[in-house]
Amino acid sequence: MTDAADTPWSERVGWGYRLYVLAVLVVIYTFNFIDRQILGVLAPAIKAELHLSDLQLGMLGGLAFALFYTGFGLPIAWLADRWSRSGVMTIALAVWSGFTAVCGLATGYPALFLARMGVGAGEAGGVAPAYSLVSEYFPPKARARALAAYSFGIPIGSALGVLFGGLVASAVNWRFAFFAVGLAGLLLVPVLRLTVKEPPRARLDPAAKVPGFTRTFLTLVRKPSFWLISTGAALSSTFAYGTAFWLPSYFGRTLGLSTHDTALYYGAIVLTGGVLGVWAGGAVADRFGQGRRSVYVLAPALAFLAAGPLFLAALTTHSLAAAFVLFLLPQALSLFWLGPVITAVQHLVPAAQRTSASACFLFVNSLVGLGGGSVFFGAVSDALRPQYGSDSLKMAIIFGLGFYAAAAALLGLAARRIGRDWVD
């Protein structure tokens, strides 16, 4: 008879509780992205009140957040591999929600920059531990779909950030939008802490057998597929995070939409396209990846290649109806990678090292993608303004499409190695 302690956690808990835990984590991740992305739709109002340039706005959306998000991510993951992952996430949720509310008190650029750094510090503990929790609660045959479902928090949170932030900014002001979402996140703290159980770590004694971070890093150093995947995902995120921040401004400058109309228009694109793309990626990986590991990276690579021309077509039309469809399709393709790639990262190291490996992946992804995306487009837009005027932001986004081609190339290279680096 098999000892209960030797049975994986994913086989010891019922599907009802697994799905409940997943639902709570999705809600937390949704608030993670509401608080992260709400700045984009509020940017025009903030720019007008605080008299900021596009580069300064880009630094608020990327660098201010990414500095502490990347800096704190690795030590927090080290702690989560040795302590309670749900406990780490609870503290993180309280910190980032509190600093989101503080953003509404900022009276100048320096204060808002520091508050966004605080949001980044909190959110550093919100994702890597969740990846590890999902991987413990769900068996390998359902893991990509479970991680894809968890990643629904990205399009849902981004859409709600755009929708809620835009509507509240139109009805009240941008400060109240920060207050409201920050306080709402704080209400979730006791729910996470009191109802999500901390699972054991995949047949290991966590107190005695969790490897040090150095050992995890050395494991990853010997796996080229990890660095190809991480860099490829980071380049795709440079475009994705940058456009998520700047497209609301683009809709106002080029398509003439008000903040209210942008919230409804872009919110629908992000929600519909994002959810479809995330789920499709997880379903394809679970269906075809079990027999051929390269699917986990080849399928996202093809999605990036298809997304580029569609984005270009969307940026060259002035029809709102045509632009909606053309933006919807690449929005889905741009998030297709989440389920497959995150699952692949989980399987490049032993189970006890998943949180630290995820943190290494997020470090690369966030430092390059989140830290550089909005800054890149803001700086290029400022540089092109003398030549292109109000179309400078559109041209900056077009130039940025090269990030998707580079991401696809790196994932294609990873496909040649991932089978040898995989850990079941």
C-alpha positions as a Python dict, from the first residue, in 0.01 Angstrom:
ca = {
    (1, 'M'): (0, 0, 0),
    (2, 'T'): (131, 347, -90),
    (3, 'D'): (203, 570, 206),
    (4, 'A'): (-3, 891, 200),
    (5, 'A'): (312, 1097, 249),
    (6, 'D'): (452, 954, -75),
    (7, 'T'): (142, 1039, -274),
    (8, 'P'): (167, 1369, -467),
    (9, 'W'): (-44, 1647, -322),
    (10, 'S'): (-225, 1679, -655),
    (11, 'E'): (-367, 1329, -596),
    (12, 'R'): (-458, 1381, -230),
    (13, 'V'): (-696, 1677, -262),
    (14, 'G'): (-1030, 1679, -439),
    (15, 'W'): (-1093, 1863, -762),
    (16, 'G'): (-1338, 2096, -589),
    (17, 'Y'): (-1076, 2235, -353),
    (18, 'R'): (-810, 2243, -627),
    (19, 'L'): (-1039, 2457, -842),
    (20, 'Y'): (-1122, 2679, -544),
    (21, 'V'): (-751, 2741, -479),
    (22, 'L'): (-696, 2811, -849),
    (23, 'A'): (-989, 3055, -849),
    (24, 'V'): (-846, 3244, -549),
    (25, 'L'): (-504, 3261, -713),
    (26, 'V'): (-660, 3389, -1035),
    (27, 'V'): (-839, 3665, -844),
    (28, 'I'): (-514, 3762, -669),
    (29, 'Y'): (-331, 3764, -1003),
    (30, 'T'): (-611, 3974, -1149),
    (31, 'F'): (-551, 4240, -884),
    (32, 'N'): (-178, 4207, -948),
    (33, 'F'): (-239, 4319, -1306),
    (34, 'I'): (-509, 4573, -1225),
    (35, 'D'): (-260, 4749, -998),
    (36, 'R'): (20, 4701, -1252),
    (37, 'Q'): (-166, 4814, -1567),
    (38, 'I'): (-408, 5077, -1441),
    (39, 'L'): (-137, 5339, -1486),
    (40, 'G'): (-161, 5305, -1866),
    (41, 'V'): (-518, 5430, -1898),
    (42, 'L'): (-458, 5696, -1631),
    (43, 'A'): (-140, 5818, -1805),
    (44, 'P'): (-303, 6099, -2010),
    (45, 'A'): (-464, 6251, -1699),
    (46, 'I'): (-147, 6211, -1492),
    (47, 'K'): (63, 6358, -1773),
    (48, 'A'): (-163, 6663, -1797),
    (49, 'E'): (-172, 6730, -1422),
    (50, 'L'): (195, 6664, -1345),
    (51, 'H'): (328, 6800, -1680),
    (52, 'L'): (529, 6490, -1775),
    (53, 'S'): (701, 6379, -2097),
    (54, 'D'): (638, 6043, -2265),
    (55, 'L'): (975, 5922, -2137),
    (56, 'Q'): (884, 6012, -1778),
    (57, 'L'): (553, 5830, -1816),
    (58, 'G'): (734, 5530, -1959),
    (59, 'M'): (967, 5521, -1660),
    (60, 'L'): (666, 5523, -1426),
    (61, 'G'): (511, 5234, -1614),
    (62, 'G'): (828, 5027, -1643),
    (63, 'L'): (1145, 5127, -1463),
    (64, 'A'): (984, 5246, -1137),
    (65, 'F'): (796, 4919, -1106),
    (66, 'A'): (1064, 4686, -1240),
    (67, 'L'): (1349, 4812, -1017),
    (68, 'F'): (1204, 4659, -702),
    (69, 'Y'): (1003, 4388, -875),
    (70, 'T'): (1319, 4229, -1012),
    (71, 'G'): (1540, 4315, -715),
    (72, 'F'): (1310, 4158, -457),
    (73, 'G'): (1191, 3865, -670),
    (74, 'L'): (1490, 3633, -613),
    (75, 'P'): (1525, 3668, -233),
    (76, 'I'): (1149, 3636, -191),
    (77, 'A'): (1152, 3317, -399),
    (78, 'W'): (1435, 3182, -180),
    (79, 'L'): (1215, 3248, 123),
    (80, 'A'): (908, 3092, -41),
    (81, 'D'): (1103, 2772, -115),
    (82, 'R'): (1168, 2738, 259),
    (83, 'W'): (862, 2889, 421),
    (84, 'S'): (493, 2912, 332),
    (85, 'R'): (427, 3012, -29),
    (86, 'S'): (73, 3120, 57),
    (87, 'G'): (214, 3319, 352),
    (88, 'V'): (461, 3500, 127),
    (89, 'M'): (183, 3579, -119),
    (90, 'T'): (-38, 3716, 161),
    (91, 'I'): (228, 3963, 272),
    (92, 'A'): (300, 4057, -90),
    (93, 'L'): (-68, 4124, -163),
    (94, 'A'): (-95, 4354, 139),
    (95, 'V'): (217, 4548, 39),
    (96, 'W'): (135, 4605, -328),
    (97, 'S'): (-229, 4692, -257),
    (98, 'G'): (-127, 4941, 10),
    (99, 'F'): (123, 5115, -219),
    (100, 'T'): (-133, 5125, -500),
    (101, 'A'): (-359, 5326, -272),
    (102, 'V'): (-61, 5549, -180),
    (103, 'C'): (-18, 5633, -551),
    (104, 'G'): (-337, 5835, -522),
    (105, 'L'): (-170, 6063, -263),
    (106, 'A'): (126, 6156, -486),
    (107, 'T'): (155, 6530, -548),
    (108, 'G'): (451, 6515, -785),
    (109, 'Y'): (659, 6291, -1008),
    (110, 'P'): (914, 6180, -743),
    (111, 'A'): (643, 6074, -499),
    (112, 'L'): (452, 5880, -764),
    (113, 'F'): (776, 5715, -880),
    (114, 'L'): (853, 5597, -525),
    (115, 'A'): (498, 5470, -475),
    (116, 'R'): (521, 5266, -796),
    (117, 'M'): (849, 5120, -669),
    (118, 'G'): (657, 5008, -361),
    (119, 'V'): (395, 4840, -580),
    (120, 'G'): (676, 4657, -761),
    (121, 'A'): (834, 4544, -433),
    (122, 'G'): (505, 4390, -322),
    (123, 'E'): (424, 4225, -652),
    (124, 'A'): (768, 4060, -651),
    (125, 'G'): (621, 3803, -411),
    (126, 'G'): (295, 3744, -594),
    (127, 'V'): (375, 3528, -897),
    (128, 'A'): (665, 3282, -856),
    (129, 'P'): (513, 3124, -539),
    (130, 'A'): (180, 3094, -720),
    (131, 'Y'): (341, 2906, -1012),
    (132, 'S'): (481, 2658, -761),
    (133, 'L'): (146, 2621, -581),
    (134, 'V'): (-41, 2551, -904),
    (135, 'S'): (221, 2293, -1002),
    (136, 'E'): (170, 2114, -668),
    (137, 'Y'): (-209, 2116, -685),
    (138, 'F'): (-242, 1991, -1046),
    (139, 'P'): (-92, 1677, -1204),
    (140, 'P'): (139, 1701, -1510),
    (141, 'K'): (-132, 1605, -1761),
    (142, 'A'): (-341, 1909, -1659),
    (143, 'R'): (-61, 2145, -1553),
    (144, 'A'): (-36, 2360, -1867),
    (145, 'R'): (-411, 2424, -1866),
    (146, 'A'): (-403, 2501, -1492),
    (147, 'L'): (-117, 2747, -1537),
    (148, 'A'): (-297, 2894, -1839),
    (149, 'A'): (-611, 2935, -1628),
    (150, 'Y'): (-401, 3104, -1359),
    (151, 'S'): (-266, 3334, -1629),
    (152, 'F'): (-622, 3449, -1701),
    (153, 'G'): (-538, 3703, -1433),
    (154, 'I'): (-327, 3887, -1691),
    (155, 'P'): (-598, 3970, -1950),
    (156, 'I'): (-875, 3997, -1690),
    (157, 'G'): (-668, 4223, -1466),
    (158, 'S'): (-537, 4429, -1757),
    (159, 'A'): (-889, 4472, -1895),
    (160, 'L'): (-1036, 4565, -1557),
    (161, 'G'): (-750, 4806, -1497),
    (162, 'V'): (-823, 4978, -1828),
    (163, 'L'): (-1201, 4967, -1782),
    (164, 'F'): (-1223, 5062, -1415),
    (165, 'G'): (-940, 5312, -1427),
    (166, 'G'): (-1076, 5485, -1736),
    (167, 'L'): (-1433, 5504, -1613),
    (168, 'V'): (-1338, 5625, -1264),
    (169, 'A'): (-1089, 5879, -1401),
    (170, 'S'): (-1365, 6014, -1628),
    (171, 'A'): (-1625, 6026, -1350),
    (172, 'V'): (-1405, 6135, -1056),
    (173, 'N'): (-1026, 6158, -1105),
    (174, 'W'): (-715, 5941, -1143),
    (175, 'R'): (-633, 5958, -773),
    (176, 'F'): (-960, 5797, -667),
    (177, 'A'): (-898, 5511, -911),
    (178, 'F'): (-574, 5426, -728),
    (179, 'F'): (-747, 5449, -389),
    (180, 'A'): (-1030, 5219, -491),
    (181, 'V'): (-830, 4933, -642),
    (182, 'G'): (-571, 4944, -363),
    (183, 'L'): (-829, 4915, -87),
    (184, 'A'): (-1016, 4640, -275),
    (185, 'G'): (-695, 4436, -289),
    (186, 'L'): (-649, 4468, 86),
    (187, 'L'): (-989, 4303, 137),
    (188, 'L'): (-852, 3985, -25),
    (189, 'V'): (-567, 3945, 223),
    (190, 'P'): (-762, 3742, 486),
    (191, 'V'): (-925, 3528, 214),
    (192, 'L'): (-586, 3417, 83),
    (193, 'R'): (-433, 3364, 425),
    (194, 'L'): (-721, 3172, 582),
    (195, 'T'): (-845, 2951, 298),
    (196, 'V'): (-548, 2849, 78),
    (197, 'K'): (-357, 2557, 233),
    (198, 'E'): (17, 2524, 193),
    (199, 'P'): (89, 2188, 23),
    (200, 'P'): (396, 1973, 95),
    (201, 'R'): (676, 2002, -158),
    (202, 'A'): (661, 1703, -389),
    (203, 'R'): (771, 1412, -166),
    (204, 'L'): (1047, 1613, 3),
    (205, 'D'): (1103, 1728, 358),
    (206, 'P'): (1106, 2106, 305),
    (207, 'A'): (1303, 2172, 619),
    (208, 'A'): (1591, 1945, 521),
    (209, 'K'): (1598, 1892, 148),
    (210, 'V'): (1519, 2221, -26),
    (211, 'P'): (1827, 2307, -238),
    (212, 'G'): (1994, 2644, -197),
    (213, 'F'): (1940, 2915, -455),
    (214, 'T'): (2299, 2878, -577),
    (215, 'R'): (2230, 2513, -658),
    (216, 'T'): (1917, 2606, -849),
    (217, 'F'): (2106, 2872, -1044),
    (218, 'L'): (2385, 2626, -1128),
    (219, 'T'): (2123, 2379, -1248),
    (220, 'L'): (1982, 2644, -1480),
    (221, 'V'): (2325, 2752, -1603),
    (222, 'R'): (2371, 2403, -1747),
    (223, 'K'): (2040, 2421, -1937),
    (224, 'P'): (2062, 2640, -2249),
    (225, 'S'): (1689, 2600, -2313),
    (226, 'F'): (1610, 2797, -1995),
    (227, 'W'): (1807, 3101, -2110),
    (228, 'L'): (1673, 3085, -2464),
    (229, 'I'): (1317, 3058, -2332),
    (230, 'S'): (1366, 3334, -2074),
    (231, 'T'): (1526, 3577, -2319),
    (232, 'G'): (1268, 3501, -2588),
    (233, 'A'): (982, 3556, -2346),
    (234, 'A'): (1149, 3876, -2221),
    (235, 'L'): (1174, 4019, -2573),
    (236, 'S'): (808, 3939, -2640),
    (237, 'S'): (719, 4104, -2308),
    (238, 'T'): (911, 4416, -2405),
    (239, 'F'): (659, 4465, -2685),
    (240, 'A'): (359, 4335, -2488),
    (241, 'Y'): (415, 4541, -2171),
    (242, 'G'): (511, 4845, -2374),
    (243, 'T'): (201, 4836, -2590),
    (244, 'A'): (-24, 4754, -2294),
    (245, 'F'): (94, 5078, -2135),
    (246, 'W'): (89, 5296, -2448),
    (247, 'L'): (-207, 5174, -2653),
    (248, 'P'): (-460, 5370, -2442),
    (249, 'S'): (-265, 5686, -2528),
    (250, 'Y'): (-247, 5576, -2893),
    (251, 'F'): (-625, 5536, -2910),
    (252, 'G'): (-665, 5890, -2783),
    (253, 'R'): (-397, 6053, -2998),
    (254, 'T'): (-451, 5868, -3327),
    (255, 'L'): (-808, 5737, -3317),
    (256, 'G'): (-950, 6029, -3118),
    (257, 'L'): (-1113, 5826, -2840),
    (258, 'S'): (-1190, 5984, -2503),
    (259, 'T'): (-1068, 5822, -2181),
    (260, 'H'): (-1418, 5681, -2124),
    (261, 'D'): (-1441, 5534, -2475),
    (262, 'T'): (-1086, 5401, -2460),
    (263, 'A'): (-1171, 5216, -2139),
    (264, 'L'): (-1461, 5035, -2306),
    (265, 'Y'): (-1291, 4979, -2642),
    (266, 'Y'): (-949, 4863, -2530),
    (267, 'G'): (-1085, 4681, -2225),
    (268, 'A'): (-1297, 4460, -2453),
    (269, 'I'): (-995, 4385, -2675),
    (270, 'V'): (-772, 4289, -2383),
    (271, 'L'): (-1031, 4074, -2208),
    (272, 'T'): (-1167, 3883, -2507),
    (273, 'G'): (-843, 3835, -2697),
    (274, 'G'): (-635, 3770, -2388),
    (275, 'V'): (-857, 3501, -2236),
    (276, 'L'): (-890, 3318, -2569),
    (277, 'G'): (-516, 3330, -2633),
    (278, 'V'): (-412, 3218, -2285),
    (279, 'W'): (-651, 2923, -2284),
    (280, 'A'): (-561, 2817, -2639),
    (281, 'G'): (-192, 2806, -2546),
    (282, 'G'): (-252, 2584, -2245),
    (283, 'A'): (-485, 2351, -2434),
    (284, 'V'): (-242, 2307, -2724),
    (285, 'A'): (48, 2236, -2487),
    (286, 'D'): (-143, 1974, -2286),
    (287, 'R'): (-280, 1811, -2601),
    (288, 'F'): (40, 1790, -2805),
    (289, 'G'): (326, 1856, -2564),
    (290, 'Q'): (316, 1530, -2370),
    (291, 'G'): (464, 1338, -2661),
    (292, 'R'): (680, 1615, -2804),
    (293, 'R'): (834, 1863, -2560),
    (294, 'S'): (934, 2107, -2834),
    (295, 'V'): (565, 2198, -2875),
    (296, 'Y'): (591, 2400, -2552),
    (297, 'V'): (815, 2652, -2730),
    (298, 'L'): (745, 2603, -3102),
    (299, 'A'): (375, 2681, -3070),
    (300, 'P'): (441, 3019, -2897),
    (301, 'A'): (710, 3099, -3156),
    (302, 'L'): (459, 3055, -3438),
    (303, 'A'): (207, 3269, -3248),
    (304, 'F'): (458, 3556, -3225),
    (305, 'L'): (532, 3535, -3598),
    (306, 'A'): (161, 3555, -3677),
    (307, 'A'): (99, 3842, -3433),
    (308, 'G'): (343, 4086, -3596),
    (309, 'P'): (167, 4141, -3932),
    (310, 'L'): (-170, 4166, -3759),
    (311, 'F'): (-43, 4437, -3525),
    (312, 'L'): (97, 4624, -3825),
    (313, 'A'): (-237, 4604, -4005),
    (314, 'A'): (-418, 4727, -3693),
    (315, 'L'): (-189, 5028, -3663),
    (316, 'T'): (-239, 5134, -4024),
    (317, 'T'): (-619, 5152, -4024),
    (318, 'H'): (-830, 5441, -3897),
    (319, 'S'): (-1152, 5240, -3889),
    (320, 'L'): (-1254, 5168, -3529),
    (321, 'A'): (-1439, 4851, -3631),
    (322, 'A'): (-1149, 4713, -3837),
    (323, 'A'): (-895, 4812, -3570),
    (324, 'F'): (-1096, 4628, -3305),
    (325, 'V'): (-1076, 4297, -3493),
    (326, 'L'): (-716, 4349, -3598),
    (327, 'F'): (-604, 4428, -3243),
    (328, 'L'): (-812, 4144, -3098),
    (329, 'L'): (-630, 3870, -3294),
    (330, 'P'): (-271, 3967, -3205),
    (331, 'Q'): (-381, 4028, -2846),
    (332, 'A'): (-475, 3658, -2833),
    (333, 'L'): (-156, 3547, -3006),
    (334, 'S'): (65, 3763, -2783),
    (335, 'L'): (-53, 3579, -2469),
    (336, 'F'): (-59, 3231, -2623),
    (337, 'W'): (287, 3160, -2477),
    (338, 'L'): (196, 3184, -2109),
    (339, 'G'): (68, 2832, -2038),
    (340, 'P'): (325, 2642, -2250),
    (341, 'V'): (634, 2843, -2153),
    (342, 'I'): (559, 2866, -1780),
    (343, 'T'): (494, 2491, -1774),
    (344, 'A'): (823, 2427, -1952),
    (345, 'V'): (1011, 2634, -1693),
    (346, 'Q'): (854, 2426, -1414),
    (347, 'H'): (995, 2111, -1575),
    (348, 'L'): (1352, 2228, -1626),
    (349, 'V'): (1434, 2176, -1255),
    (350, 'P'): (1334, 1927, -981),
    (351, 'A'): (1005, 2005, -804),
    (352, 'A'): (1167, 2154, -493),
    (353, 'Q'): (1339, 2420, -705),
    (354, 'R'): (1035, 2542, -897),
    (355, 'T'): (979, 2865, -707),
    (356, 'S'): (1342, 2972, -742),
    (357, 'A'): (1350, 2872, -1110),
    (358, 'S'): (1030, 3067, -1170),
    (359, 'A'): (1182, 3367, -996),
    (360, 'C'): (1490, 3347, -1223),
    (361, 'F'): (1260, 3337, -1525),
    (362, 'L'): (1056, 3630, -1396),
    (363, 'F'): (1376, 3823, -1317),
    (364, 'V'): (1488, 3805, -1680),
    (365, 'N'): (1138, 3861, -1815),
    (366, 'S'): (1064, 4158, -1592),
    (367, 'L'): (1405, 4327, -1602),
    (368, 'V'): (1406, 4327, -1983),
    (369, 'G'): (1037, 4327, -2072),
    (370, 'L'): (863, 4512, -1793),
    (371, 'G'): (1155, 4740, -1717),
    (372, 'G'): (1230, 4830, -2077),
    (373, 'G'): (901, 4808, -2269),
    (374, 'S'): (720, 5125, -2171),
    (375, 'V'): (1048, 5319, -2150),
    (376, 'F'): (1151, 5210, -2501),
    (377, 'F'): (826, 5321, -2663),
    (378, 'G'): (815, 5645, -2466),
    (379, 'A'): (1173, 5737, -2558),
    (380, 'V'): (1126, 5646, -2927),
    (381, 'S'): (797, 5839, -2938),
    (382, 'D'): (968, 6150, -2799),
    (383, 'A'): (1255, 6111, -3048),
    (384, 'L'): (1018, 6074, -3345),
    (385, 'R'): (782, 6358, -3252),
    (386, 'P'): (963, 6628, -3453),
    (387, 'Q'): (927, 6414, -3768),
    (388, 'Y'): (590, 6241, -3715),
    (389, 'G'): (401, 6469, -3476),
    (390, 'S'): (97, 6300, -3323),
    (391, 'D'): (182, 5978, -3511),
    (392, 'S'): (515, 5939, -3331),
    (393, 'L'): (370, 5688, -3084),
    (394, 'K'): (227, 5478, -3366),
    (395, 'M'): (563, 5471, -3541),
    (396, 'A'): (737, 5374, -3217),
    (397, 'I'): (504, 5074, -3181),
    (398, 'I'): (568, 4971, -3543),
    (399, 'F'): (944, 4981, -3486),
    (400, 'G'): (895, 4763, -3178),
    (401, 'L'): (746, 4474, -3379),
    (402, 'G'): (1099, 4345, -3428),
    (403, 'F'): (1089, 4220, -3069),
    (404, 'Y'): (837, 3952, -3170),
    (405, 'A'): (1056, 3826, -3455),
    (406, 'A'): (1355, 3799, -3222),
    (407, 'A'): (1145, 3620, -2959),
    (408, 'A'): (1026, 3364, -3213),
    (409, 'A'): (1384, 3297, -3325),
    (410, 'L'): (1505, 3230, -2970),
    (411, 'L'): (1213, 2999, -2890),
    (412, 'G'): (1283, 2812, -3213),
    (413, 'L'): (1640, 2754, -3094),
    (414, 'A'): (1513, 2639, -2754),
    (415, 'A'): (1300, 2372, -2925),
    (416, 'R'): (1617, 2190, -3032),
    (417, 'R'): (1735, 2149, -2672),
    (418, 'I'): (1431, 2136, -2446),
    (419, 'G'): (1381, 1759, -2470),
    (420, 'R'): (1726, 1696, -2319),
    (421, 'D'): (1678, 1953, -2043),
    (422, 'W'): (1329, 1838, -1937),
    (423, 'V'): (1273, 1696, -1585),
    (424, 'D'): (957, 1485, -1537),
}
